[in-house]
Amino acid sequence: MATITAHAETKDDPLASWRSGVKIRPVLPETAERHSIHSYFNTCPESPDGTQVLFYSSTALNGHTGEVHIINRSTGEEKTLVTNIETEDAHRAACQQWLSHGKRITFHGLRDGTWFVGAVDLDTGKERILAKNRLSSWGQPNGDLVPLYGQHWDPGEHTNLELCNAATGEIKTVLTAQAVKEKYTAWVDKAFAGKPFIIFFPVLSPKADRVFFKLAAPGITRDPRGTAASQRLGLVCYSIAENRFLYQSDRWGHPSWHPDGKTIVETSFTLFDSDNGKGTRLPGLPAVSGDHPSASPDGKLIVTDSTMDKFGGDAKSWGIVLADARGGNHILLHSFKNDGGARSWRRSHPHPVFSADGKRIYFNVSDGTWTRLYVAEVSDGVAAAITK
């Protein structure tokens, strides 16, 4: 589709290279009869050096069983890194991500009755188990640390925030659930009424010196596949470097870290100062719905997804929206039907995210039988051969 311009171009226009000539294509060949799912907007599926793309591959209609693959952007050569895993859903798949400057990947899943966090070193192809009875959240691709948390539906003893060094396997507790309760007693007690809870879904800042997370208490089932698995609460931001709480909010939208390491990018084009939680809504940008925003590596752009009912279409279609991070200007980069794909209890969303060089945006499309990973590339980017 043609790129739609919302406002006139200006001399200083970070959107300029995205206004025309953008190439949009699936990462795998159109003939690939399987799901190819990028995990989340907090992590890029492209390796830090731009050579490989990481994705979850599944032939199961619901996407709940599958493998973790990489594909070479230049040659189209595909490699299987992880086999025989089950996932919670098709929404975040195996939570696969790049770490250690692209030397390894981490993931989580269920195998032989045990949930675990694993790593694969690309030079050997060998899989290592980093932690059992835990799940992984989001680290940074140029660091070694992956955050761990307990099974939110049945955590057992694993209630704290742990950081695992994926290179060495060392695991350290950096914050306890008890410390959170002591800091925010009234808030926690009102929500959970004395029930045990865990630090849930922690996301590390670019320098790994800060983290934000939500809280979760086990629900009424012991089945992770369903909304009754756990009760979630709010957002807490914490300084790992200074060992102190920064702020707490009742609301968790879809937060991600800005590359400046201090700002949190949130839904509705809102930026939060992680020092104090003060929010600023960017002016002159459209209303969006269901959005998962993230910033470009230089911080000049914000990409997000939205249902198209906000842009004159219908809610079964989604679009990729690209905005000037100062506000005022935006473009609708692409729109597509998104009411098919993996038949999971929790559907896959587009989850757009920039490549490390800022020249490509990756996102999922759920149209037809399969959920497929797509890439949008500016015209001055190096053409990939992966769809040939």
TIRO-791914 format. One line per 8 residues: their letters; for each residue x, y, z of N, C-alpha, C. Coordinates in steps of 0.05 Angstrom, whole numbers, plus 5000, padded with zeros to 4 digits. Each point is the difference from the previous one (the first is absolute). Layout:
# residues N
A	X/Y/Z/X/Y/Z/X/Y/Z ~ ...
END
This chain:
# residues 388
MATITAHA	5017/4976/5000/4983/5024/5000/5017/5025/5000 ~ 4990/5022/4991/5015/5025/5000/5002/5011/5028 ~ 5022/5012/5006/5003/5013/5026/4982/5025/5001 ~ 4986/5003/5022/4982/5023/5004/5013/5021/5017 ~ 5002/5024/4990/5013/5022/5015/4979/5016/5015 ~ 5004/5004/5026/4981/5015/5016/5005/5030/4999 ~ 5025/5008/4997/5006/5029/5000/5022/5005/4979 ~ 5003/5025/4993/5020/5007/4980/5028/4995/5010
ETKDDPLA	5017/4993/4981/5028/4995/5008/5013/5026/5009 ~ 5019/4998/5018/5016/5023/5008/5029/4995/4994 ~ 5016/5021/5002/5028/4997/4994/5014/4981/5019 ~ 4992/5001/5025/5011/4982/5020/4979/4979/5006 ~ 5000/4979/4984/4979/4981/5000/5011/4971/5004 ~ 4999/4989/5025/5009/4973/5004/4984/4979/4986 ~ 4976/5008/4990/4983/4981/4985/5007/4999/4970 ~ 5018/5017/4991/5004/5004/4971/5005/4974/4986
SWRSGVKI	5019/4984/5010/5007/4975/4986/4979/4979/5000 ~ 4979/5004/5017/4978/4980/5002/4976/5009/4984 ~ 5000/5024/4988/4976/5010/4987/4995/4987/4973 ~ 5020/4990/4987/4996/4987/4973/5022/4980/4996 ~ 4995/4981/4982/5020/4980/4992/5005/4979/5021 ~ 4983/4997/5020/5005/4980/5021/4992/4973/4989 ~ 5017/4980/5003/4995/4973/4991/4989/4984/5024 ~ 4977/4987/4996/4987/4984/5021/4996/4972/4990
RPVLPETA	5010/4980/5015/4999/4973/4991/5001/4981/5024 ~ 4991/4975/4996/5004/4980/5021/5029/4992/5002 ~ 5008/4993/5024/5028/4992/5005/5005/4973/4987 ~ 4981/4982/5002/5002/4974/4987/4986/5001/4973 ~ 5007/4981/4982/4986/4999/4974/4970/4997/5004 ~ 4984/5011/4981/4971/4999/5002/4990/4971/5001 ~ 5017/4981/4989/4992/4972/4999/5003/4986/5026 ~ 5012/5012/5020/5005/4987/5026/4974/4995/5014
ERHSIHSY	4992/4975/5004/4975/4993/5012/5004/4995/5030 ~ 5004/5022/5015/5005/4998/5029/4999/5028/5012 ~ 4998/5001/5026/5002/5026/5014/5029/5008/5001 ~ 5006/5026/4998/5026/5011/5005/4996/5025/5017 ~ 5004/4998/5026/4991/5020/5019/5023/5014/5014 ~ 5000/5026/4998/5018/5017/5016/4988/5003/5028 ~ 5016/4998/5021/4990/4997/5027/4986/5025/5011 ~ 5013/5024/4999/4988/5022/5014/5013/5026/4991
FNTCPESP	4987/5023/5006/5010/5026/4992/5023/5010/5018 ~ 5006/4986/5022/5023/5007/5017/5026/4989/4990 ~ 5000/4984/4979/5024/4988/4990/4999/4998/4969 ~ 5022/5004/4987/5000/4999/4970/5008/4972/4991 ~ 4986/4989/4980/5007/4973/4990/5025/5000/4984 ~ 5009/5023/4990/5024/5001/4984/5024/5002/5019 ~ 5021/4985/4993/5024/5000/5017/5013/5028/5000 ~ 5015/5006/5021/5012/5027/5002/5018/5007/4976
DGTQVLFY	5012/4981/4987/5017/5006/4976/4984/4999/4974 ~ 4974/4995/5002/4983/5001/4976/5001/4976/4982 ~ 5013/4979/5007/5004/4977/4982/4978/4979/5002 ~ 4988/4997/5024/4981/4978/5004/4974/5010/5011 ~ 4978/4985/4996/4974/5006/5011/4991/4975/5016 ~ 4992/5005/5025/4992/4980/5019/4969/4998/5001 ~ 4989/4976/5000/4971/4998/5001/4992/4973/5011 ~ 4975/4998/5008/4988/4975/5010/4985/4988/4976
SSTALNGH	5005/4975/4995/4988/4986/4977/4982/4978/5010 ~ 4976/4998/4989/4981/4980/5009/4981/4992/4977 ~ 4995/4974/4998/4980/4991/4981/4973/4994/5014 ~ 5000/5002/5026/4975/4995/5015/4981/5024/4995 ~ 4975/4994/4995/4982/5022/4994/4998/5020/5022 ~ 5001/4991/5025/4999/5019/5023/5027/5012/5007 ~ 5021/4990/4988/5027/5011/5005/5012/4993/5027 ~ 4988/4981/5014/5009/4994/5027/5023/4981/5002
TGEVHIIN	5007/4987/4978/5024/4982/5000/5017/5008/4976 ~ 5026/5000/5003/5016/5009/4978/5030/5000/5006 ~ 5014/5017/4984/5030/5001/5001/5009/5029/4998 ~ 5025/5004/5006/5012/5027/4997/5020/4998/4978 ~ 4998/5018/4980/5017/5000/4977/5013/5027/4996 ~ 5021/5000/4984/5012/5025/4989/5002/4997/4970 ~ 4999/5023/4986/5003/5000/4971/5020/5022/4993 ~ 5018/4993/4982/5020/5019/4991/4987/5020/4980
RSTGEEKT	5003/5026/5006/4987/5020/4983/5011/5001/4972 ~ 5025/4993/4996/5013/5002/4974/4995/4975/4983 ~ 5003/4977/5012/5000/4975/4985/4973/4985/5002 ~ 4984/5006/5020/4975/4985/5004/5004/4973/5013 ~ 5025/4994/5009/5005/4975/5013/4986/5000/5028 ~ 4985/4979/5006/4986/4998/5025/5011/4979/5017 ~ 5002/5005/5026/5011/4981/5020/4980/4997/5023 ~ 4998/4975/5009/4983/4994/5023/5018/5000/5025
LVTNIETE	4993/5017/5020/5016/5002/5024/4988/4985/5023 ~ 4973/4998/5001/4986/4988/5023/4977/4983/4989 ~ 4997/4976/5010/4978/4983/4991/4983/4991/5024 ~ 4976/4991/4994/4983/4986/5020/4994/5017/5024 ~ 4988/5023/4996/4992/5017/5022/4970/5007/4998 ~ 4988/5004/5023/4972/5010/5001/5001/5028/5012 ~ 4981/5016/4992/4999/5028/5009/4975/5005/5015 ~ 4999/5023/5015/4976/5008/5013/4978/5007/4979
DAHRAACQ	5009/5013/4979/4981/5011/4980/5015/5007/4975 ~ 4986/5010/4980/5013/5010/4976/5005/5030/5001 ~ 4994/5012/5023/5002/5029/5003/5030/5008/5002 ~ 5015/4987/5018/5028/5006/5002/5017/4975/4993 ~ 4986/4978/4991/5014/4976/4991/5019/4990/5021 ~ 5026/4996/4993/5019/4989/5018/5016/5022/5014 ~ 4991/5025/4998/5015/5023/5011/5029/4999/4991 ~ 5005/4992/4976/5027/4998/4989/5011/5028/4996
QWLSHGKR	5027/5003/5006/5013/5026/4998/5030/4996/4996 ~ 5012/5021/4988/5029/5001/4997/5013/5011/5026 ~ 5023/4989/5006/5016/5010/5022/5030/4999/4992 ~ 5017/5012/5016/5029/4997/4998/5010/5009/4972 ~ 4990/5023/4991/5009/5011/4974/4994/4981/4977 ~ 4979/4983/5003/4993/4981/4979/5014/4974/5001 ~ 5016/4995/5022/5014/4975/5002/4982/4977/5009 ~ 4978/5007/5012/4981/4979/5010/4972/5011/5001
ITFHGLRD	4981/4981/5002/4972/5007/5004/4990/4986/5025 ~ 4979/5011/5012/4987/4987/5022/4970/4997/4993 ~ 4987/4982/5015/4972/4994/4994/4989/4987/5025 ~ 4973/4996/5001/4989/4982/5021/4978/4983/4987 ~ 4994/4979/5014/4979/4982/4991/4996/4976/5018 ~ 4982/4983/4992/4993/4976/5015/5010/4976/4984 ~ 5014/4982/5014/5010/4975/4988/5000/4978/5021 ~ 4989/4978/4993/5000/4977/5018/4988/5007/5028
GTWFVGAV	4980/5017/5000/4986/5007/5024/5012/5021/5017 ~ 5022/5012/4991/5014/5021/5016/5003/5025/4983 ~ 4992/5023/5012/5006/5026/4988/5029/5007/5007 ~ 5013/5012/4980/5029/5007/5004/5007/5024/4982 ~ 5023/5012/5008/5012/5021/4984/5026/4988/4988 ~ 5003/5003/4974/5024/4988/4987/5015/5021/4984 ~ 5024/4992/4992/5017/5017/4983/5013/4982/4979 ~ 5005/5012/4977/5015/4987/4979/5023/5018/4991
DLDTGKER	5025/4990/5002/5023/5014/4990/5003/4995/4970 ~ 5000/5021/4984/5000/4997/4971/5025/4987/4990 ~ 5023/5003/5013/5024/4989/4989/5001/4969/5003 ~ 4986/4989/5019/4999/4971/5004/4973/4988/4993 ~ 4979/5016/5001/4973/4990/4996/4990/4984/5023 ~ 5014/5000/5023/4993/4984/5023/4980/5014/5017 ~ 4979/4985/5008/4980/5011/5019/5009/4996/5029 ~ 4996/5020/5016/5006/4998/5029/4975/5008/5016
ILAKNRLS	4994/4986/5021/4978/5007/5018/5011/5020/5020 ~ 4988/5024/5001/5009/5020/5019/4985/4999/5026 ~ 4974/4994/4999/4984/4999/5025/4975/4983/4995 ~ 4992/4985/5020/4976/4984/4998/4978/5013/5017 ~ 4975/4994/4993/4976/5010/5015/5000/5031/5000 ~ 5011/5012/4980/4999/5029/4997/4995/5007/4970 ~ 4994/5025/4996/4996/5011/4973/5019/5023/4997 ~ 5004/5009/4975/5018/5022/4994/4985/5024/4989
SWGQPNGD	5010/5023/5007/4989/5025/4989/5023/5013/4983 ~ 5000/5026/4998/5016/5013/4980/5026/5013/5010 ~ 5022/4991/4988/5026/5013/5005/5007/5019/4978 ~ 5025/5004/4995/5010/5017/4978/5018/4984/4982 ~ 4998/5004/4973/5015/4983/4982/5030/5003/5002 ~ 5010/5022/5010/5029/5003/5003/5010/4995/5028 ~ 4983/4988/5016/5008/4992/5027/4996/4970/5004 ~ 5009/4990/5023/4998/4971/5006/4977/4993/5018
LVPLYGQH	4987/5020/5012/4980/4994/5021/4972/4996/4989 ~ 4987/4979/5010/4972/4995/4994/4985/4999/5027 ~ 4978/5016/5003/4985/4999/5025/4983/4974/5001 ~ 4998/4990/5025/4984/4976/5005/4978/5006/5019 ~ 4978/4986/4998/4978/5002/5019/4986/4973/5003 ~ 4986/4996/5021/4987/4975/5006/4976/4995/4982 ~ 4990/4975/4999/4976/4993/4985/4977/5015/5013 ~ 4989/5019/4986/4980/5018/5013/4975/4985/5009
WDPGEHTN	4994/4977/4989/4977/4985/5008/5006/4981/5023 ~ 5026/4994/5005/5008/4982/5021/5030/5004/5006 ~ 5007/5022/5013/5028/5008/5001/5017/4984/5020 ~ 4987/4988/5020/5016/4986/5021/5018/5020/5014 ~ 5025/4993/5002/5019/5017/5014/5011/5023/4983 ~ 4994/5000/4975/5012/5020/4982/4983/5025/4998 ~ 5002/5017/5019/4983/5025/5002/5016/5025/4994 ~ 5026/4998/4998/5017/5024/4999/5010/5006/4971
LELCNAAT	5011/5023/4997/5013/5007/4975/5029/4990/5000 ~ 5006/4982/4981/5026/4990/4997/5012/5008/4973 ~ 5026/5004/4998/5013/5005/4975/5020/4978/4995 ~ 4997/4988/4977/5018/4978/4992/5020/5009/4979 ~ 5025/4995/5005/5021/5006/4980/5000/4976/4980 ~ 4990/5005/4976/4997/4979/4980/5027/4989/4991 ~ 5021/5015/5004/5027/4991/4991/5011/4981/5021 ~ 4997/5006/5026/5012/4983/5021/4980/4982/5013
GEIKTVLT	4974/5006/4999/4980/4985/5014/4995/5009/5028 ~ 5015/5020/5010/4996/5009/5027/4973/5014/5003 ~ 4986/4995/5023/4974/5012/5006/5003/5015/5026 ~ 4991/5026/4999/5000/5016/5024/4973/5012/5005 ~ 4992/5001/5026/4975/5013/5008/5006/5030/5004 ~ 4986/5017/4986/5005/5029/5002/4978/5015/5015 ~ 4977/4988/5002/4978/5012/5015/4980/4979/5008 ~ 4991/5002/5025/4981/4980/5010/4971/5011/4999
AQAVKEKY	4981/4981/4998/4972/5008/5002/4994/5012/5027 ~ 5013/4990/5021/4995/5011/5027/5008/5029/5001 ~ 5022/5008/4987/5009/5028/4999/4979/5017/4986 ~ 4988/4990/4979/4979/5015/4986/4976/5003/5019 ~ 4993/4979/5014/4977/5002/5019/5005/5020/5022 ~ 5024/5001/5010/5007/5018/5022/5000/5029/4990 ~ 5007/5004/4975/5000/5028/4989/4972/5009/4993 ~ 4984/4983/4989/4973/5007/4990/4979/4983/5014
TAWVDKAF	5000/4999/5026/4983/4982/5015/4970/5004/4995 ~ 4991/5024/5002/4971/5005/4996/4991/4993/4972 ~ 5016/5007/4980/4993/4994/4972/4998/4970/4996 ~ 5021/4985/5009/5001/4972/4996/4977/4986/5015 ~ 4996/5007/5025/4980/4987/5017/4972/5005/4988 ~ 4994/5024/4990/4974/5005/4989/4995/4983/4975 ~ 5020/4996/4984/4997/4984/4975/4999/4970/5005 ~ 5018/4990/5017/5003/4972/5003/4988/4988/5026
AGKPFIIF	4992/5017/5018/4986/4992/5025/5015/4978/5015 ~ 5027/5004/5002/5016/4981/5015/5010/4976/4985 ~ 4991/4997/4975/5010/4977/4984/5029/5004/4993 ~ 5015/4978/4998/5028/5002/4991/5001/5010/4971 ~ 5021/5014/4993/5003/5011/4973/5029/4999/4992 ~ 5005/5004/4974/5027/5000/4990/5006/5026/4985 ~ 5025/5005/4997/5010/5021/4981/4997/4987/4972 ~ 4985/5013/4983/4992/4988/4974/5008/5017/4976
FPVLSPKA	5010/4987/4980/5005/5012/4974/5019/5024/5001 ~ 5023/4997/5012/5020/5022/5002/5013/5006/4973 ~ 5004/5026/4995/5013/5009/4975/5024/5017/5007 ~ 5023/4992/4991/5025/5015/5006/5004/5024/4982 ~ 5011/5021/5012/5006/5024/4984/5025/4995/4983 ~ 5006/5018/4980/5022/4995/4982/5027/4995/5014 ~ 5005/5013/5023/5025/4996/5014/4997/4979/5023 ~ 4977/4988/5002/4994/4980/5021/5003/5012/5028
DRVFFKLA	4997/5026/5002/5002/5013/5026/4973/5006/5013 ~ 4979/4997/4984/4973/5004/5009/4982/4977/4989 ~ 4977/4997/5013/4981/4979/4991/4972/5009/5007 ~ 4981/4995/4983/4972/5002/5008/4987/4973/4999 ~ 4979/4996/5016/4987/4974/5001/4972/5004/5010 ~ 4984/4980/4998/4973/5000/5013/5001/4978/5022 ~ 4978/4997/5014/4997/4980/5020/4979/4980/4991 ~ 5001/4976/5010/4980/4980/4993/4996/4981/5024
APGITRDP	4975/4992/5004/4993/4980/5020/4986/4977/4986 ~ 5005/4975/5008/4987/4977/4987/4970/5003/5000 ~ 4988/4991/4978/4971/5002/4997/4986/4975/5010 ~ 4977/4995/4988/4983/4978/5010/5006/4973/4986 ~ 5019/5000/4981/5007/4976/4986/5030/4995/5003 ~ 5009/4977/4993/5029/4995/4998/5007/4995/4971 ~ 4984/5012/4982/5005/4997/4972/5008/5027/4989 ~ 5025/5003/4989/5009/5025/4990/4985/5011/4976
RGTAASQR	4985/4982/4986/4986/5008/4976/4972/5009/5005 ~ 4998/5025/5009/4974/5011/5005/5003/5025/5017 ~ 4980/5017/4999/5001/5026/5015/4997/4995/5030 ~ 4991/4977/5008/4996/4995/5029/5026/4990/5013 ~ 5022/4998/4984/5025/4989/5011/5012/5017/5022 ~ 4997/5026/4997/5012/5018/5020/4986/5027/4999 ~ 5003/5015/5022/4990/5027/5003/5024/5019/4999 ~ 4999/5019/4982/5023/5018/4996/4995/5028/5012
LGLVCYSI	5021/5014/5007/4997/5026/5013/5021/5020/4991 ~ 4992/5022/4989/5016/5024/4998/5027/4999/4988 ~ 5016/5020/5006/5028/5003/4991/5017/5011/5023 ~ 5023/4988/5004/5020/5010/5019/5026/5004/4984 ~ 5013/5023/5005/5026/5006/4988/5021/5001/5022 ~ 5022/4987/4995/5021/4996/5021/5027/5005/4988 ~ 5017/5013/5016/5028/5004/4992/5017/4978/5011 ~ 5010/4983/4983/5018/4978/5009/5027/5012/5009
AENRFLYQ	5009/5020/4985/5026/5012/5006/5000/5014/5027 ~ 4978/5013/5008/4998/5015/5025/4985/4985/5021 ~ 4990/4976/4994/4985/4984/5019/4978/5016/5014 ~ 4983/5012/4983/4978/5016/5011/4976/4999/4980 ~ 4976/5003/5012/4976/5002/4984/4998/5028/4988 ~ 4991/5002/4975/4997/5025/4986/4971/5010/5000 ~ 4982/4983/4991/4972/5008/5002/4982/4976/4996 ~ 4975/5003/5006/4979/4979/4997/4976/5012/4986
SDRWGHPS	4987/4985/4983/4976/5009/4987/4979/4978/5001 ~ 4975/5007/5001/4978/4981/4999/4997/4987/4973 ~ 5011/5013/4979/4995/4992/4973/5024/4989/4986 ~ 4996/4978/4987/5020/4988/4981/4987/5000/4973 ~ 5010/5016/4982/4989/5000/4973/5015/4980/4983 ~ 5018/5010/4983/5020/4983/4986/5026/5016/5000 ~ 5015/4999/5022/5024/5017/5003/5024/4988/4986 ~ 5018/5017/4991/5026/4992/4990/5020/5022/5007
WHPDGKTI	5025/4993/5000/5021/5020/5006/5008/5016/4976 ~ 5003/5026/5004/5012/5018/4980/5030/4995/5000 ~ 5013/5004/4978/5030/4996/4999/5015/5018/5019 ~ 4988/5021/5010/5015/5017/5020/5003/4986/5027 ~ 4986/4978/5004/5003/4985/5025/4985/5011/5024 ~ 4987/5023/4996/4985/5012/5023/4970/5003/4994 ~ 4993/5002/4975/4973/5005/4992/4986/4974/4993 ~ 4975/4997/5009/4983/4977/4993/4979/5009/4980
VETSFTLF	5000/4986/4977/4981/5005/4979/4975/4984/5005 ~ 4977/5014/5000/4975/4986/5007/4978/5005/4979 ~ 4978/4987/5004/4977/5002/4982/4990/5028/4997 ~ 4986/5005/4978/4988/5027/4994/5022/5021/4997 ~ 5023/4992/4990/5022/5019/4995/5007/5016/5025 ~ 5003/4986/5022/5007/5013/5026/5027/4991/5009 ~ 5016/5019/5009/5027/4995/5011/5000/5005/5030 ~ 5013/4981/5015/5002/5003/5029/5029/5002/5008
DSDNGKGT	5005/5018/5018/5026/5003/5013/5003/4979/5021 ~ 5019/4981/4997/5002/4978/5019/5011/5009/5027 ~ 5010/5025/5002/5008/5010/5026/4976/5004/5019 ~ 4977/5008/4988/4978/5008/5017/4972/4992/4990 ~ 4999/4988/4976/4975/4992/4989/4983/5022/4987 ~ 5012/5024/4996/4985/5021/4988/4997/4995/4970 ~ 4975/5002/4990/4994/4994/4972/4995/5024/4983 ~ 5008/4998/4975/4996/5022/4980/4988/4988/4975
RLPGLPAV	4977/5009/4993/4986/4991/4976/5011/5016/4976 ~ 5010/4986/4980/5011/5014/4976/4977/5013/4985 ~ 5003/5026/4992/4978/5014/4987/4996/4993/4971 ~ 4976/5004/4991/4994/4998/4971/5002/4973/4988 ~ 4997/4979/5016/5001/4973/4989/4973/4986/5003 ~ 4994/4980/4984/4973/4989/4999/4994/4982/5023 ~ 4974/4995/5004/4991/4980/5019/5006/4973/4989 ~ 5011/4982/5016/5006/4973/4992/4987/4980/5020
SGDHPSAS	4998/4975/4992/4987/4981/5018/5015/4973/4999 ~ 5004/4988/5023/5015/4975/5001/5029/5003/4996 ~ 5011/5024/5002/5027/5006/4991/5022/4989/5017 ~ 5023/4994/4987/5024/4990/5012/5023/5017/4990 ~ 5006/5023/5013/5019/5019/4989/5030/4994/5008 ~ 5018/5007/4981/5028/4998/5006/5014/5022/4984 ~ 5024/5009/5010/5014/5022/4987/5022/4989/4981 ~ 5007/5017/4981/5022/4994/4982/5026/5002/5015
PDGKLIVT	5022/4988/4990/5025/5000/5015/5011/5028/5006 ~ 4994/5020/4982/5009/5027/5005/4979/5017/5016 ~ 4978/4987/5007/4979/5014/5016/4984/5020/4985 ~ 5003/5002/4974/4985/5021/4985/4973/4991/4990 ~ 4994/4974/5000/4975/4990/4991/4988/4981/5020 ~ 4974/4997/5000/4986/4980/5015/4982/4984/4981 ~ 5003/4974/5001/4983/4982/4983/4981/4986/5019 ~ 4975/4997/4991/4980/4985/5015/4981/4987/4981
DSTMDKFG	4982/4983/5011/4979/4987/4985/4973/5010/5011 ~ 4980/4997/4983/4973/5009/5009/4979/4985/4983 ~ 4977/4996/5012/4977/4991/4985/4992/5022/4980 ~ 4990/4992/4977/4995/5020/4979/4974/5015/5003 ~ 4984/4993/5020/4975/5015/5005/5007/5029/5008 ~ 5024/5004/5009/5009/5027/5007/5009/5016/4975 ~ 5001/4987/4977/5009/5013/4976/4980/4995/4977 ~ 4975/4998/5007/4979/4997/4980/4995/4972/4989
GDAKSWGI	5014/4980/5012/4996/4973/4992/4984/4984/5020 ~ 5006/4975/5003/4985/4983/5019/5020/4988/5020 ~ 4989/4991/5023/5017/4990/5022/5013/4973/4994 ~ 4992/4987/4978/5012/4974/4993/5026/5005/4984 ~ 5005/5024/4992/5025/5008/4986/5017/5016/5019 ~ 5026/4998/4996/5019/5015/5016/5018/5016/4982 ~ 5013/5020/5011/5019/5016/4985/5025/5005/5016 ~ 5022/5007/4985/5025/5007/5012/5003/5031/4998
VLADARGG	5001/5013/5022/5001/5029/5001/5027/5010/5008 ~ 5011/5019/4986/5027/5010/5005/4997/5030/5006 ~ 5011/5009/5022/4996/5028/5009/5027/5013/5007 ~ 5001/5026/4994/5022/5017/5009/4999/5001/5031 ~ 5022/4994/5013/5000/4998/5029/4997/5027/5014 ~ 5000/5022/4984/4994/5026/5011/4970/5006/4999 ~ 4985/4983/4987/4972/5004/4995/4995/5015/4974 ~ 4975/5003/4993/4992/5016/4977/4997/4984/4974
NHILLHSF	5020/4984/4993/4999/4986/4974/5000/4970/5004 ~ 4985/4987/4982/5000/4971/5000/4992/4990/4972 ~ 5006/4974/4995/4991/4987/4975/4988/4973/5008 ~ 4981/4991/4984/4990/4973/5002/5016/4984/4980 ~ 5019/4984/5010/5019/4987/4983/4988/4976/4985 ~ 4982/4986/5013/4989/4975/4987/4975/4992/5015 ~ 4981/4988/4987/4976/4989/5013/4994/4972/4988 ~ 4987/4983/5015/4996/4973/4992/4978/4987/5017
KNDGGARS	4987/4979/4988/4982/4984/5016/5015/4985/5021 ~ 4988/4999/5024/5015/4988/5022/4981/4983/5018 ~ 4981/4987/4987/4980/4984/5015/5004/4970/4995 ~ 5023/4992/4989/5005/4972/4996/5025/4991/5016 ~ 5017/4984/4988/5024/4992/5013/4996/4979/5021 ~ 5020/4999/5019/5000/4979/5020/4974/5001/5017 ~ 4988/4976/5003/4975/4998/5015/5004/4996/5029 ~ 5016/5017/5012/5007/4998/5028/4979/5014/5017
WRRSHPHP	4998/4992/5025/4982/5014/5019/5008/5029/5003 ~ 5026/5006/4996/5009/5027/5001/5014/5006/4973 ~ 4987/5017/4984/5008/5004/4973/5026/5015/4998 ~ 5014/4995/4978/5024/5016/4993/4992/5028/4991 ~ 5015/5020/5009/4996/5027/4991/5025/5008/4983 ~ 4998/5022/4985/5022/5007/4983/5027/5006/5014 ~ 4999/5014/5023/5024/5005/5016/5024/5011/4984 ~ 4996/5023/4987/5021/5011/4982/5025/5009/5016
VFSADGKR	5023/4997/4988/5025/5008/5013/5021/5006/4978 ~ 5018/5019/5006/5021/5007/4981/5024/4981/5001 ~ 5014/4998/4978/5026/4987/5000/5020/5018/5013 ~ 5024/4989/5006/5020/5016/5015/5010/5024/4984 ~ 5000/4998/4973/5009/5023/4984/4977/5019/4993 ~ 4976/4994/5009/4977/5017/4995/4989/5000/4972 ~ 5009/4982/4983/4991/4999/4972/4978/4981/4994 ~ 4993/4983/5020/4979/4980/4996/4982/4999/5024
IYFNVSDG	4975/4994/4995/4980/4996/5021/4988/4972/4996 ~ 5001/4984/5021/4988/4973/4999/4974/4999/5014 ~ 4981/4984/4990/4974/4998/5013/4986/4974/4990 ~ 4981/4990/5016/4985/4976/4994/4974/5007/4985 ~ 4992/4983/4982/4975/5002/4986/4985/4974/5002 ~ 4975/5001/5010/4984/4976/5004/4977/5001/4980 ~ 5005/4992/4976/4980/5000/4978/5000/4972/4987 ~ 4977/4988/4998/4999/4973/4990/5007/4980/5022
TWTRLYVA	5011/4977/4992/5006/4978/5018/5023/5007/5019 ~ 5019/5015/4990/5026/5002/5015/5004/5029/5010 ~ 5014/5002/5022/5011/5025/5010/5029/5002/4989 ~ 5005/5021/4985/5026/5002/4986/5015/5026/5009 ~ 5026/4997/5002/5017/5023/5006/5006/5015/4974 ~ 4995/5026/5001/5005/5018/4977/5022/5020/5007 ~ 5011/5012/4979/5020/5021/5004/4994/5023/4980 ~ 5001/5024/5010/4999/5024/4984/5027/5013/5000
EVSDGVAA	5010/5007/4976/5028/5009/4997/5001/5025/4983 ~ 5015/5020/5010/5003/5025/4985/5016/4994/4975 ~ 4996/5017/4980/5012/4994/4973/5030/4999/4999 ~ 5013/5014/5019/5029/5000/5000/5012/4977/5016 ~ 4982/4982/5011/5010/4977/5014/5010/4979/4981 ~ 5016/4982/5010/5011/4978/4984/4978/4980/4995 ~ 4995/4994/4975/4979/4981/4993/5007/4972/5010 ~ 4980/4988/5013/5004/4973/5010/4991/4979/4980
AITK	5012/4976/5002/4994/4979/4981/4982/4979/5012 ~ 4989/5005/5024/4987/4979/5015/4973/4992/4989 ~ 4989/5015/4982/4974/4992/4988/5003/4988/4972 ~ 5025/4997/4992/5004/4988/4973/4996/4970/5000
END
